[in-house]
């Protein structure tokens, strides 16, 4: 029987970040995940990339992950928001001597860096692939029996298995959930002209269209990641378009400002939905990442919310351990719940509201939206606040998100 300070079910980006953060502060974890890491780290580019907000990247620096990502990320120096291809809109652009708003990474690079750190960590045990067959949480602790008959124990269980979390379901935690009438098509494209490290969020009545800057490919061509929301009824036909045809459709939605477009890697699609757990804690249990909340990708905040969960939970547990507390103590879990509940609810509500607002068709609605964006562009403090939100720098920030150790 193996014992650790915490058991983490889910070895994705959030689960591994938490494990590495705890290791850096002397706490041990056992990470259980059914996925085969070798397949996840295959060298072929799978087309998926993620924007890591500047606060999240500071945490990766603080826990030693960023050094493994050196030269792998594309800085986002500005974000331009527009209502279709109409003039005006919003431009978020910090001073040149300031940190970028975020960094774009291929998901496989993030996974590789986190797994490398976890494998090198003294206090992290990776049971991957591994699957929990039975989980018992009671007043004495947590016991997890794996399908291969191994048993692991800890004072606390962390559910980080994603939006369909079996741990959350087993705990019978209620969930607010709904689906949007849209599907996100995700792909990487090459383009003729430089993106100049600018990210674009273009709102069409059919759904938002995001262009996210990436580093050039091995062929030296300029690249961007595309997140294209389309109505679910139209998605199958778009996904099945030939390479040249889908590149032309993407180029049209870009308005041609990046020149001729080509495809680079596979395309992916997934249904869009919203979910928010009524509580993110239970007896000797804490939820993190998509197990706790899932939002529309309209503002690119999904993974960053998970990183904020990891930073807050790590701080609560490390400070609790220093006081000699049982890491499954209800007081610690209540602190984590209070710390994260307002932030996740506000971000989730804001992204849902934006999705609905920009989905209203018609010239009048478009004119009102453009008037609103023009007002924000002129009101400095409001614009600065929104830029801080994009960076993940608002609210009561955990120490790791400030680039500090706990």
VORO-975473 format. One record per residue (C-alpha): chain; y, x, z; residue number from 0; residue in one letter. Coordinates in nm, 2 decimals. Layout:
VORO-975473
PT  zavo       Y       X       Z  nugu  kelum
PT     A       Y       X       Z   NUM      A
...
//
This chain:
VORO-975473
PT  zavo       Y       X       Z  nugu  kelum
PT     A    0.00    0.00    0.00     0      X
PT     A    0.34    0.14   -0.11     1      X
PT     A    0.66    0.07    0.08     2      X
PT     A    1.03    0.10   -0.02     3      X
PT     A    1.37   -0.02    0.10     4      X
PT     A    1.38   -0.28   -0.19     5      X
PT     A    1.15   -0.41   -0.46     6      X
PT     A    1.33   -0.48   -0.79     7      X
PT     A    1.15   -0.72   -1.02     8      X
PT     A    1.30   -0.64   -1.36     9      X
PT     A    1.36   -0.30   -1.51    10      X
PT     A    1.63   -0.39   -1.76    11      X
PT     A    1.98   -0.25   -1.76    12      X
PT     A    2.09   -0.42   -1.44    13      X
PT     A    1.77   -0.35   -1.25    14      X
PT     A    1.76    0.02   -1.33    15      X
PT     A    2.13    0.06   -1.26    16      X
PT     A    2.08   -0.08   -0.91    17      X
PT     A    1.78    0.14   -0.85    18      X
PT     A    1.97    0.46   -0.96    19      X
PT     A    2.28    0.36   -0.75    20      X
PT     A    2.06    0.31   -0.44    21      X
PT     A    1.88    0.64   -0.50    22      X
PT     A    2.22    0.82   -0.51    23      X
PT     A    2.28    0.69   -0.16    24      X
PT     A    1.94    0.76   -0.01    25      X
PT     A    1.77    0.42   -0.04    26      X
PT     A    1.43    0.38   -0.21    27      X
PT     A    1.32    0.12   -0.46    28      X
PT     A    1.01    0.01   -0.65    29      X
PT     A    1.09   -0.13   -0.99    30      X
PT     A    0.83   -0.36   -1.15    31      X
PT     A    0.86   -0.48   -1.51    32      X
PT     A    0.59   -0.60   -1.76    33      X
PT     A    0.77   -0.44   -2.06    34      X
PT     A    0.63   -0.12   -2.22    35      X
PT     A    0.92    0.13   -2.19    36      X
PT     A    0.79    0.34   -2.48    37      X
PT     A    0.84    0.04   -2.71    38      X
PT     A    1.19   -0.03   -2.57    39      X
PT     A    1.29    0.33   -2.63    40      X
PT     A    1.16    0.36   -2.99    41      X
PT     A    1.39    0.59   -3.19    42      X
PT     A    1.45    0.33   -3.47    43      X
PT     A    1.79    0.16   -3.42    44      X
PT     A    1.73   -0.21   -3.34    45      X
PT     A    2.07   -0.33   -3.43    46      X
PT     A    2.18   -0.43   -3.08    47      X
PT     A    2.48   -0.28   -2.90    48      X
PT     A    2.68   -0.36   -2.58    49      X
PT     A    3.04   -0.32   -2.47    50      X
PT     A    3.06   -0.15   -2.13    51      X
PT     A    3.39   -0.23   -1.96    52      X
PT     A    3.59    0.06   -1.82    53      X
PT     A    3.51   -0.03   -1.46    54      X
PT     A    3.14   -0.05   -1.54    55      X
PT     A    3.15    0.29   -1.71    56      X
PT     A    3.32    0.44   -1.40    57      X
PT     A    3.01    0.32   -1.20    58      X
PT     A    2.78    0.49   -1.46    59      X
PT     A    2.98    0.81   -1.41    60      X
PT     A    2.96    0.78   -1.03    61      X
PT     A    2.58    0.74   -1.03    62      X
PT     A    2.52    1.02   -1.28    63      X
PT     A    2.42    0.81   -1.58    64      X
PT     A    2.73    0.87   -1.79    65      X
PT     A    2.64    1.24   -1.83    66      X
PT     A    2.33    1.14   -2.02    67      X
PT     A    2.54    0.92   -2.25    68      X
PT     A    2.79    1.20   -2.34    69      X
PT     A    2.90    1.16   -2.70    70      X
PT     A    2.69    0.84   -2.75    71      X
PT     A    2.96    0.58   -2.69    72      X
PT     A    3.25    0.46   -2.91    73      X
PT     A    3.58    0.41   -2.71    74      X
PT     A    3.75    0.07   -2.75    75      X
PT     A    4.12    0.16   -2.76    76      X
PT     A    4.25   -0.19   -2.84    77      X
PT     A    4.14   -0.56   -2.86    78      X
PT     A    4.30   -0.79   -3.12    79      X
PT     A    4.25   -1.17   -3.08    80      X
PT     A    4.34   -1.41   -3.35    81      X
PT     A    4.29   -1.78   -3.45    82      X
PT     A    4.10   -1.73   -3.77    83      X
PT     A    4.29   -1.50   -4.01    84      X
PT     A    4.63   -1.66   -3.93    85      X
PT     A    4.91   -1.42   -3.84    86      X
PT     A    5.01   -1.35   -3.48    87      X
PT     A    4.76   -1.36   -3.20    88      X
PT     A    4.71   -1.11   -2.91    89      X
PT     A    4.69   -0.74   -2.90    90      X
PT     A    4.56   -0.57   -2.59    91      X
PT     A    4.64   -0.20   -2.62    92      X
PT     A    4.68    0.03   -2.31    93      X
PT     A    4.88    0.35   -2.33    94      X
PT     A    4.71    0.64   -2.52    95      X
PT     A    4.68    0.84   -2.20    96      X
PT     A    4.50    0.56   -2.02    97      X
PT     A    4.13    0.50   -2.01    98      X
PT     A    3.98    0.30   -2.30    99      X
PT     A    3.92   -0.07   -2.24   100      X
PT     A    3.55   -0.01   -2.27   101      X
PT     A    3.28    0.18   -2.45   102      X
PT     A    3.03    0.06   -2.71   103      X
PT     A    2.68    0.18   -2.68   104      X
PT     A    2.36    0.11   -2.87   105      X
PT     A    2.14   -0.07   -2.62   106      X
PT     A    1.85    0.18   -2.67   107      X
PT     A    2.09    0.46   -2.57   108      X
PT     A    2.18    0.28   -2.24   109      X
PT     A    1.81    0.21   -2.17   110      X
PT     A    1.72    0.57   -2.24   111      X
PT     A    1.99    0.71   -2.01   112      X
PT     A    1.91    0.47   -1.73   113      X
PT     A    1.53    0.53   -1.76   114      X
PT     A    1.59    0.91   -1.76   115      X
PT     A    1.79    0.89   -1.44   116      X
PT     A    1.54    0.66   -1.28   117      X
PT     A    1.24    0.89   -1.37   118      X
PT     A    1.43    1.19   -1.23   119      X
PT     A    1.53    1.01   -0.91   120      X
PT     A    1.34    1.10   -0.59   121      X
PT     A    1.37    0.75   -0.44   122      X
PT     A    1.27    0.54   -0.74   123      X
PT     A    0.92    0.44   -0.83   124      X
PT     A    0.87    0.28   -1.17   125      X
PT     A    0.58    0.05   -1.22   126      X
PT     A    0.63   -0.02   -1.58   127      X
PT     A    0.45   -0.18   -1.73   128      X
PT     A    0.35   -0.38   -1.42   129      X
PT     A    0.34   -0.75   -1.34   130      X
PT     A    0.37   -0.93   -1.01   131      X
PT     A    0.07   -1.17   -0.95   132      X
PT     A    0.18   -1.29   -0.61   133      X
PT     A    0.50   -1.26   -0.41   134      X
PT     A    0.53   -1.34   -0.04   135      X
PT     A    0.87   -1.35    0.14   136      X
PT     A    0.87   -1.43    0.51   137      X
PT     A    1.03   -1.33    0.84   138      X
PT     A    0.85   -1.00    0.85   139      X
PT     A    0.93   -0.88    0.49   140      X
PT     A    0.83   -0.90    0.13   141      X
PT     A    0.48   -0.83   -0.01   142      X
PT     A    0.42   -0.82   -0.39   143      X
PT     A    0.06   -0.80   -0.52   144      X
PT     A    0.05   -0.67   -0.88   145      X
PT     A   -0.20   -0.78   -1.14   146      X
PT     A   -0.37   -0.44   -1.12   147      X
PT     A   -0.44   -0.50   -0.75   148      X
PT     A   -0.17   -0.27   -0.61   149      X
PT     A    0.04   -0.40   -0.33   150      X
PT     A    0.40   -0.30   -0.26   151      X
PT     A    0.61   -0.40    0.04   152      X
PT     A    0.98   -0.39    0.13   153      X
PT     A    1.24   -0.57    0.35   154      X
PT     A    1.41   -0.72    0.04   155      X
PT     A    1.32   -0.85   -0.30   156      X
PT     A    1.57   -0.84   -0.59   157      X
PT     A    1.52   -1.06   -0.89   158      X
PT     A    1.66   -0.91   -1.20   159      X
PT     A    1.43   -1.03   -1.47   160      X
PT     A    1.68   -1.21   -1.69   161      X
PT     A    1.78   -1.57   -1.76   162      X
PT     A    1.43   -1.71   -1.73   163      X
PT     A    1.37   -1.54   -1.39   164      X
PT     A    1.03   -1.63   -1.24   165      X
PT     A    1.16   -1.52   -0.90   166      X
PT     A    1.45   -1.76   -0.91   167      X
PT     A    1.22   -2.04   -1.02   168      X
PT     A    0.97   -1.96   -0.75   169      X
PT     A    1.25   -1.97   -0.49   170      X
PT     A    1.34   -2.32   -0.63   171      X
PT     A    1.71   -2.23   -0.66   172      X
PT     A    1.89   -2.50   -0.85   173      X
PT     A    2.05   -2.41   -1.18   174      X
PT     A    2.35   -2.55   -1.37   175      X
PT     A    2.25   -2.51   -1.73   176      X
PT     A    2.35   -2.63   -2.08   177      X
PT     A    2.31   -2.52   -2.43   178      X
PT     A    2.58   -2.47   -2.69   179      X
PT     A    2.53   -2.60   -3.05   180      X
PT     A    2.56   -2.24   -3.17   181      X
PT     A    2.34   -1.94   -3.23   182      X
PT     A    2.46   -1.58   -3.22   183      X
PT     A    2.38   -1.36   -3.51   184      X
PT     A    2.39   -0.99   -3.40   185      X
PT     A    2.39   -0.71   -3.65   186      X
PT     A    2.54   -0.37   -3.72   187      X
PT     A    2.74   -0.32   -4.04   188      X
PT     A    2.89   -0.03   -4.23   189      X
PT     A    3.24   -0.06   -4.38   190      X
PT     A    3.46    0.13   -4.61   191      X
PT     A    3.77    0.17   -4.38   192      X
PT     A    3.79    0.30   -4.03   193      X
PT     A    3.80    0.05   -3.74   194      X
PT     A    4.04    0.29   -3.56   195      X
PT     A    3.86    0.20   -3.23   196      X
PT     A    3.99   -0.16   -3.24   197      X
PT     A    3.77   -0.45   -3.14   198      X
PT     A    3.84   -0.79   -3.30   199      X
PT     A    3.78   -1.14   -3.17   200      X
PT     A    3.84   -1.39   -3.45   201      X
PT     A    3.81   -1.75   -3.36   202      X
PT     A    3.69   -1.99   -3.63   203      X
PT     A    3.62   -2.36   -3.58   204      X
PT     A    3.26   -2.29   -3.65   205      X
PT     A    3.25   -2.03   -3.37   206      X
PT     A    3.39   -1.69   -3.26   207      X
PT     A    3.33   -1.38   -3.47   208      X
PT     A    3.35   -1.05   -3.30   209      X
PT     A    3.38   -0.70   -3.46   210      X
PT     A    3.31   -0.42   -3.21   211      X
PT     A    3.37   -0.05   -3.30   212      X
PT     A    3.08    0.19   -3.30   213      X
PT     A    3.04    0.56   -3.38   214      X
PT     A    2.96    0.65   -3.74   215      X
PT     A    2.59    0.65   -3.83   216      X
PT     A    2.38    0.95   -3.93   217      X
PT     A    2.50    0.89   -4.28   218      X
PT     A    2.86    0.94   -4.17   219      X
PT     A    2.96    0.58   -4.26   220      X
PT     A    3.20    0.38   -4.04   221      X
PT     A    3.01    0.12   -3.83   222      X
PT     A    3.08   -0.19   -3.62   223      X
PT     A    2.86   -0.43   -3.43   224      X
PT     A    2.90   -0.79   -3.53   225      X
PT     A    2.85   -1.09   -3.30   226      X
PT     A    2.88   -1.40   -3.52   227      X
PT     A    2.85   -1.75   -3.37   228      X
PT     A    2.73   -2.01   -3.62   229      X
PT     A    2.62   -2.37   -3.58   230      X
PT     A    2.26   -2.39   -3.50   231      X
PT     A    2.19   -2.61   -3.80   232      X
PT     A    2.33   -2.34   -4.03   233      X
PT     A    2.17   -2.04   -3.86   234      X
PT     A    1.83   -2.04   -4.03   235      X
PT     A    1.99   -2.03   -4.38   236      X
PT     A    2.23   -1.75   -4.28   237      X
PT     A    1.96   -1.54   -4.11   238      X
PT     A    1.74   -1.56   -4.43   239      X
PT     A    2.02   -1.45   -4.66   240      X
PT     A    1.95   -1.13   -4.86   241      X
PT     A    2.11   -0.82   -4.74   242      X
PT     A    2.39   -0.82   -5.00   243      X
PT     A    2.47   -1.18   -4.95   244      X
PT     A    2.50   -1.16   -4.57   245      X
PT     A    2.72   -0.85   -4.60   246      X
PT     A    2.95   -1.05   -4.83   247      X
PT     A    2.97   -1.34   -4.59   248      X
PT     A    3.06   -1.10   -4.30   249      X
PT     A    3.32   -0.92   -4.52   250      X
PT     A    3.47   -1.26   -4.60   251      X
PT     A    3.51   -1.35   -4.23   252      X
PT     A    3.66   -1.01   -4.17   253      X
PT     A    3.93   -1.09   -4.42   254      X
PT     A    3.85   -0.78   -4.61   255      X
PT     A    4.06   -0.56   -4.37   256      X
PT     A    3.77   -0.31   -4.33   257      X
PT     A    3.69   -0.29   -4.70   258      X
PT     A    3.35   -0.33   -4.85   259      X
PT     A    3.07   -0.41   -4.60   260      X
PT     A    2.70   -0.32   -4.59   261      X
PT     A    2.42   -0.38   -4.35   262      X
PT     A    2.28   -0.11   -4.12   263      X
PT     A    1.97   -0.21   -3.93   264      X
PT     A    1.80   -0.54   -3.85   265      X
PT     A    1.98   -0.86   -3.76   266      X
PT     A    1.90   -1.06   -3.46   267      X
PT     A    1.97   -1.42   -3.35   268      X
PT     A    1.95   -1.60   -3.02   269      X
PT     A    2.05   -1.94   -2.90   270      X
PT     A    2.37   -1.96   -2.69   271      X
PT     A    2.38   -2.12   -2.35   272      X
PT     A    2.53   -2.12   -2.00   273      X
PT     A    2.35   -2.11   -1.67   274      X
PT     A    2.47   -2.05   -1.32   275      X
PT     A    2.25   -2.04   -1.01   276      X
PT     A    2.36   -2.26   -0.72   277      X
PT     A    2.30   -1.97   -0.49   278      X
PT     A    2.21   -1.60   -0.56   279      X
PT     A    2.03   -1.54   -0.23   280      X
PT     A    1.74   -1.69   -0.03   281      X
PT     A    1.51   -1.56    0.24   282      X
PT     A    1.48   -1.18    0.18   283      X
PT     A    1.59   -1.24   -0.18   284      X
PT     A    1.89   -1.15   -0.39   285      X
PT     A    1.94   -1.23   -0.76   286      X
PT     A    2.14   -1.00   -1.00   287      X
PT     A    2.24   -1.01   -1.36   288      X
PT     A    2.12   -1.28   -1.59   289      X
PT     A    1.88   -1.41   -1.32   290      X
PT     A    2.19   -1.53   -1.14   291      X
PT     A    2.42   -1.62   -1.43   292      X
PT     A    2.44   -1.63   -1.81   293      X
PT     A    2.75   -1.69   -2.01   294      X
PT     A    2.87   -1.72   -2.37   295      X
PT     A    2.92   -1.37   -2.53   296      X
PT     A    3.28   -1.47   -2.64   297      X
PT     A    3.44   -1.21   -2.41   298      X
PT     A    3.16   -0.96   -2.39   299      X
PT     A    3.13   -0.99   -2.01   300      X
PT     A    2.76   -1.08   -1.97   301      X
PT     A    2.62   -0.73   -1.89   302      X
PT     A    2.94   -0.63   -1.71   303      X
PT     A    2.89   -0.92   -1.47   304      X
PT     A    2.54   -0.78   -1.40   305      X
PT     A    2.68   -0.43   -1.34   306      X
PT     A    2.93   -0.58   -1.09   307      X
PT     A    2.64   -0.75   -0.92   308      X
PT     A    2.46   -0.42   -0.90   309      X
PT     A    2.77   -0.24   -0.76   310      X
PT     A    2.84   -0.50   -0.49   311      X
PT     A    2.47   -0.53   -0.39   312      X
PT     A    2.43   -0.15   -0.37   313      X
PT     A    2.74   -0.13   -0.14   314      X
PT     A    2.62   -0.41    0.09   315      X
PT     A    2.28   -0.25    0.13   316      X
PT     A    2.40    0.11    0.17   317      X
PT     A    2.65    0.01    0.43   318      X
PT     A    2.39   -0.21    0.60   319      X
PT     A    2.14    0.07    0.61   320      X
PT     A    2.40    0.30    0.78   321      X
PT     A    2.44    0.04    1.05   322      X
PT     A    2.06    0.04    1.10   323      X
PT     A    2.03   -0.32    0.98   324      X
PT     A    1.72   -0.48    0.83   325      X
PT     A    1.80   -0.48    0.45   326      X
PT     A    1.67   -0.83    0.43   327      X
PT     A    1.90   -0.96    0.70   328      X
PT     A    2.07   -1.29    0.62   329      X
PT     A    2.41   -1.14    0.72   330      X
PT     A    2.39   -0.88    0.44   331      X
PT     A    2.28   -1.14    0.19   332      X
PT     A    2.56   -1.37    0.29   333      X
PT     A    2.81   -1.09    0.23   334      X
PT     A    2.67   -1.03   -0.12   335      X
PT     A    2.67   -1.40   -0.20   336      X
PT     A    3.04   -1.44   -0.09   337      X
PT     A    3.14   -1.13   -0.27   338      X
PT     A    3.00   -1.22   -0.61   339      X
PT     A    3.01   -1.60   -0.62   340      X
PT     A    3.38   -1.65   -0.69   341      X
PT     A    3.40   -1.38   -0.96   342      X
PT     A    3.09   -1.50   -1.15   343      X
PT     A    3.20   -1.86   -1.13   344      X
PT     A    3.56   -1.78   -1.26   345      X
PT     A    3.44   -1.56   -1.55   346      X
PT     A    3.17   -1.82   -1.64   347      X
PT     A    3.42   -2.10   -1.63   348      X
PT     A    3.68   -1.91   -1.83   349      X
PT     A    3.43   -1.82   -2.11   350      X
PT     A    3.30   -2.17   -2.13   351      X
PT     A    3.66   -2.31   -2.15   352      X
PT     A    3.75   -2.06   -2.42   353      X
PT     A    3.45   -2.15   -2.63   354      X
PT     A    3.54   -2.52   -2.61   355      X
PT     A    3.91   -2.47   -2.67   356      X
PT     A    3.87   -2.26   -2.98   357      X
PT     A    3.60   -2.49   -3.12   358      X
PT     A    3.85   -2.78   -3.16   359      X
PT     A    3.91   -2.81   -3.54   360      X
PT     A    4.24   -2.90   -3.71   361      X
PT     A    4.58   -2.75   -3.79   362      X
PT     A    4.74   -2.90   -3.48   363      X
PT     A    4.49   -2.74   -3.25   364      X
PT     A    4.52   -2.41   -3.43   365      X
PT     A    4.90   -2.42   -3.41   366      X
PT     A    4.89   -2.49   -3.03   367      X
PT     A    4.64   -2.20   -2.98   368      X
PT     A    4.86   -1.96   -3.18   369      X
PT     A    5.17   -2.07   -2.98   370      X
PT     A    4.98   -2.00   -2.66   371      X
PT     A    4.87   -1.66   -2.77   372      X
PT     A    5.22   -1.58   -2.88   373      X
PT     A    5.35   -1.67   -2.53   374      X
PT     A    5.09   -1.45   -2.36   375      X
PT     A    5.18   -1.16   -2.60   376      X
PT     A    5.54   -1.19   -2.48   377      X
PT     A    5.48   -1.23   -2.10   378      X
PT     A    5.40   -0.88   -1.98   379      X
PT     A    5.25   -0.95   -1.64   380      X
PT     A    5.01   -1.22   -1.78   381      X
PT     A    4.90   -1.00   -2.06   382      X
PT     A    4.84   -0.71   -1.82   383      X
PT     A    4.63   -0.94   -1.60   384      X
PT     A    4.41   -1.04   -1.89   385      X
PT     A    4.37   -0.68   -1.99   386      X
PT     A    4.26   -0.60   -1.64   387      X
PT     A    4.01   -0.88   -1.67   388      X
PT     A    3.87   -0.73   -1.99   389      X
PT     A    3.84   -0.40   -1.81   390      X
PT     A    3.65   -0.56   -1.52   391      X
PT     A    3.92   -0.44   -1.28   392      X
PT     A    4.03   -0.76   -1.10   393      X
PT     A    3.94   -0.89   -0.76   394      X
PT     A    3.78   -0.71   -0.47   395      X
PT     A    3.62   -0.42   -0.66   396      X
PT     A    3.31   -0.25   -0.51   397      X
PT     A    3.36    0.13   -0.46   398      X
PT     A    3.13    0.22   -0.75   399      X
PT     A    3.34    0.03   -1.00   400      X
PT     A    3.64    0.24   -0.88   401      X
PT     A    3.44    0.55   -0.96   402      X
PT     A    3.38    0.63   -0.59   403      X
PT     A    3.06    0.68   -0.40   404      X
PT     A    2.98    0.44   -0.12   405      X
//
